[in-house]
Amino acid sequence: MNLEYPYSYQNVEDMASKYLPEEQIVVMRKAYEFAKVAHEGQFRKSGEPYILHPVQVAGIFSGT
């Protein structure tokens, strides 16, 4: 586990599946896939892939 970026999309989905119905997990998965493709090749000022930040935020919210 990367301490700076502790969540992968799969971690987020696993946490969310504990309290969301499967239909909402499917929507979440489609949204992630869409965003991943839409932001492919985009990087933050730090040089990290753009998609890392939204996944980390989702991980924070999913774990609460």
HELIX and SHEET records of a PDB file:
HELIX    1   1 TYR A    9  ALA A   16  1                                   8    
HELIX    2   2 GLU A   22  ALA A   38  1                                  17    
HELIX    3   3 LEU A   52  SER A   62  1                                  11    
END                                                                             
